[in-house]
Amino acid sequence: MINWLPLALLTALCLALYNFFIKLAANHLPPAVGAVVLQLVAAALGAAWLLKLKLAGQPLNVSGKGLALAALAGLGVGLAEILTFVVFQRGVPSSVGTPVIVGSSVLLTALLGLAVLRETLALPQAVGLVLVVVGIALLARS
């Protein structure tokens, strides 16, 4: 298996830039406008990648279930984008708001994985999640 960590860290960098630029844009336009522009750019990027794969002759196996789950993910990210703009418009510093949002997302995703997907955690991973909770509590105390 190819090492996933460098790719995960690059993904984290992209998410950091995403949150940072939402923070910068939040006081310059309404949340709905920011979310639409953000989503249009993301859709164009995804469409370009899809076109590249199609032109390369790569098979694209699509299922109704996969499309429905992707649509639900889109609903979640769309609402998260709008709400992130609103949070930052309220003057929350990015150094506080982003870790609370992302940390809470990590925690809730882990809990969903445990409860719905029946995933398991080793002790170090469970301790890591407890530390996320402590971090959220410390950041939110302002």
C-alpha positions as CSV (number, residue, x, y, z in Angstrom):
1,M,0.0,0.0,0.0
2,I,1.3,3.4,-0.9
3,N,1.9,5.7,2.1
4,W,-1.2,7.8,2.6
5,L,0.3,10.3,5.1
6,P,1.9,12.7,2.5
7,L,-1.4,12.8,0.6
8,A,-3.4,13.4,3.9
9,L,-1.0,16.2,4.8
10,L,-1.5,17.8,1.4
11,T,-5.2,17.5,1.9
12,A,-4.8,19.2,5.2
13,L,-2.9,22.1,3.5
14,C,-5.8,22.5,1.0
15,L,-8.3,22.5,3.8
16,A,-6.3,25.1,5.7
17,L,-6.2,27.3,2.6
18,Y,-9.9,26.8,2.2
19,N,-10.6,28.0,5.8
20,F,-8.1,30.8,5.6
21,F,-9.6,32.3,2.4
22,I,-13.1,31.9,3.8
23,K,-12.0,34.0,6.8
24,L,-10.5,36.6,4.5
25,A,-13.6,36.7,2.2
26,A,-16.2,36.7,5.0
27,N,-16.2,40.4,5.6
28,H,-16.3,41.3,1.9
29,L,-19.4,39.5,0.7
30,P,-22.6,37.8,1.9
31,P,-22.2,34.2,3.0
32,A,-24.5,32.9,0.3
33,V,-22.4,34.6,-2.4
34,G,-19.2,33.3,-1.0
35,A,-20.6,29.8,-0.8
36,V,-21.8,29.9,-4.4
37,V,-18.5,31.2,-5.8
38,L,-16.6,28.7,-3.7
39,Q,-18.8,25.8,-4.9
40,L,-18.7,26.9,-8.6
41,V,-14.9,27.0,-8.5
42,A,-14.8,23.6,-6.8
43,A,-17.3,22.2,-9.3
44,A,-15.2,23.5,-12.2
45,L,-12.1,21.8,-10.8
46,G,-14.0,18.6,-10.3
47,A,-15.4,18.8,-13.8
48,A,-12.0,19.3,-15.3
49,W,-10.6,16.3,-13.5
50,L,-13.6,14.2,-14.6
51,L,-13.1,15.3,-18.2
52,K,-9.4,14.4,-18.0
53,L,-10.2,10.9,-16.7
54,K,-12.9,10.5,-19.4
55,L,-10.5,11.6,-22.2
56,A,-7.9,9.2,-20.9
57,G,-10.3,6.4,-21.3
58,Q,-10.5,5.6,-17.6
59,P,-13.6,3.6,-16.7
60,L,-16.0,5.6,-14.4
61,N,-18.2,3.2,-12.5
62,V,-21.1,5.1,-11.1
63,S,-23.9,3.8,-8.9
64,G,-27.1,5.4,-7.7
65,K,-26.0,4.8,-4.1
66,G,-22.7,6.5,-4.7
67,L,-24.4,9.5,-6.3
68,A,-26.8,9.8,-3.5
69,L,-24.1,9.6,-0.8
70,A,-22.0,12.2,-2.8
71,A,-25.1,14.5,-2.9
72,L,-25.5,14.2,0.8
73,A,-21.8,15.0,1.3
74,G,-22.4,18.1,-1.0
75,L,-25.3,19.1,1.2
76,G,-23.2,18.9,4.3
77,V,-20.2,20.8,2.8
78,G,-22.5,23.5,1.3
79,L,-24.1,24.1,4.7
80,A,-20.7,24.0,6.4
81,E,-19.4,26.6,3.9
82,I,-22.3,29.0,4.5
83,L,-22.1,28.6,8.3
84,T,-18.3,29.1,8.2
85,F,-18.8,32.4,6.4
86,V,-21.4,33.4,9.1
87,V,-19.1,32.4,12.0
88,F,-16.2,34.5,10.6
89,Q,-18.5,37.4,9.9
90,R,-19.2,37.5,13.6
91,G,-15.6,38.4,14.2
92,V,-14.3,35.0,15.4
93,P,-10.5,34.8,14.8
94,S,-9.5,32.1,12.3
95,S,-7.0,30.8,14.9
96,V,-10.0,29.9,17.1
97,G,-12.9,29.3,14.8
98,T,-11.2,27.0,12.4
99,P,-9.8,24.7,15.0
100,V,-13.1,24.5,16.8
101,I,-15.0,23.8,13.5
102,V,-12.4,21.3,12.2
103,G,-11.8,19.7,15.6
104,S,-15.5,19.2,16.2
105,S,-15.9,17.8,12.7
106,V,-13.1,15.3,13.4
107,L,-14.7,14.3,16.6
108,L,-18.2,13.9,15.2
109,T,-16.9,12.0,12.2
110,A,-15.1,9.6,14.5
111,L,-18.2,9.1,16.6
112,L,-20.3,8.4,13.4
113,G,-17.6,5.9,12.3
114,L,-17.8,4.2,15.7
115,A,-21.6,4.2,16.0
116,V,-22.8,3.7,12.4
117,L,-19.9,1.9,10.7
118,R,-18.9,-0.1,13.8
119,E,-15.3,1.0,13.5
120,T,-13.0,0.5,16.4
121,L,-10.3,2.7,18.0
122,A,-7.1,1.6,19.7
123,L,-6.2,3.3,22.9
124,P,-3.8,5.9,21.4
125,Q,-6.6,7.0,18.9
126,A,-9.1,7.2,21.7
127,V,-6.7,9.4,23.7
128,G,-6.2,11.5,20.6
129,L,-10.0,12.1,20.4
130,V,-10.1,13.1,24.1
131,L,-7.3,15.6,23.4
132,V,-9.4,17.0,20.6
133,V,-12.3,17.5,23.0
134,V,-9.9,19.2,25.5
135,G,-8.6,21.4,22.7
136,I,-12.1,22.4,21.6
137,A,-13.0,23.3,25.2
138,L,-9.9,25.4,25.7
139,L,-10.3,27.3,22.4
140,A,-14.0,27.9,23.0
141,R,-13.3,29.6,26.3
142,S,-12.9,33.2,25.1
